[in-house]
Amino acid sequence: MRAIRGATQVDADERDLVLAATAELVAEVLARNELLVSDVISVLFTTTPDLTSEFPAVAARKVGFEDVPLLCASEIDVPGAMPRVIRLLAHADTTRPRHLIRHVYLRGAARLRHDIAQ
């Protein structure tokens, strides 16, 4: 089992933007790590406190995560933190070595983790 990190940023707190960005993030995590939905054990999504228009898990369900345990939570409200960010921590059943796991940071969120962003 491996844990995979990812994040993306949306331009505004609008339902369609949250759904599209989350679907893109999930698809990239799967593609870059050569995973199927059936390989995913669970996903924890968080959003910054300024995103309240929709749960990111709704997007994951729409792209095939019907039987994957999903949880959404709010990030702590740290002054000066990057706004409008959706993060994920996915646990997947894979034999891929840890050093070959591809963490995915898209859009403005790529600035969050230059050290591990692929």
SVG drawing of the C-alpha trace seen along z (x, -y; Angstrom):
<svg xmlns="http://www.w3.org/2000/svg" viewBox="-22 -36 35 41">
<polyline fill="none" stroke="black" stroke-width="0.4" points="0.0,0.0 1.2,-3.5 -0.1,-7.0 -0.3,-9.6 -0.6,-13.3 -2.1,-15.8 -3.6,-19.3 -5.1,-21.8 -6.4,-25.3 -9.7,-26.7 -10.3,-30.3 -13.5,-30.7 -15.7,-28.9 -18.1,-27.7 -19.6,-24.2 -18.7,-23.4 -15.1,-24.6 -14.7,-22.4 -16.1,-19.4 -14.0,-19.9 -10.7,-20.5 -11.3,-17.5 -12.1,-15.2 -8.9,-16.4 -6.8,-15.9 -8.2,-12.3 -7.6,-11.4 -4.1,-12.7 -3.3,-10.7 -4.6,-7.6 -2.8,-8.1 0.6,-9.2 0.7,-6.2 -0.8,-3.7 -3.7,-2.9 -7.2,-1.7 -10.1,-2.9 -10.1,0.7 -6.6,0.1 -7.7,-2.8 -8.3,-1.9 -9.5,-5.3 -9.2,-9.0 -9.2,-11.9 -10.1,-15.2 -9.6,-18.6 -10.4,-22.1 -9.4,-25.4 -12.1,-27.1 -13.0,-29.4 -14.4,-26.4 -17.9,-25.5 -19.8,-25.2 -19.5,-21.4 -17.8,-18.3 -14.8,-17.1 -16.0,-13.5 -19.0,-14.3 -16.6,-14.6 -14.8,-11.4 -18.1,-9.5 -19.0,-10.9 -15.7,-9.5 -16.2,-6.0 -15.3,-6.0 -18.7,-4.6 -17.4,-1.9 -14.2,-3.7 -14.4,-5.1 -14.1,-8.9 -13.9,-11.6 -14.0,-15.4 -12.7,-17.8 -11.6,-21.4 -8.0,-22.5 -7.1,-24.6 -7.4,-28.4 -3.8,-29.5 -3.3,-33.2 -1.6,-33.8 -2.2,-30.2 -2.9,-29.7 -6.6,-30.2 -9.1,-27.9 -7.1,-24.7 -8.4,-21.2 -6.0,-18.5 -6.2,-14.8 -4.4,-11.9 -5.1,-8.7 -4.2,-5.2 -3.7,-2.7 -2.8,1.0 0.3,0.9 3.6,2.6 5.2,-0.6 8.2,-1.5 7.8,-4.7 10.4,-6.6 8.3,-6.0 5.0,-7.3 4.0,-10.4 2.4,-13.1 0.3,-15.5 0.1,-19.2 -1.9,-21.1 -2.7,-24.7 -1.6,-27.2 -1.2,-24.4 2.0,-23.3 3.7,-26.0 2.9,-24.2 5.3,-21.3 8.1,-21.9 10.0,-19.1 7.6,-16.3 5.4,-17.7 5.7,-15.8"/>
</svg>
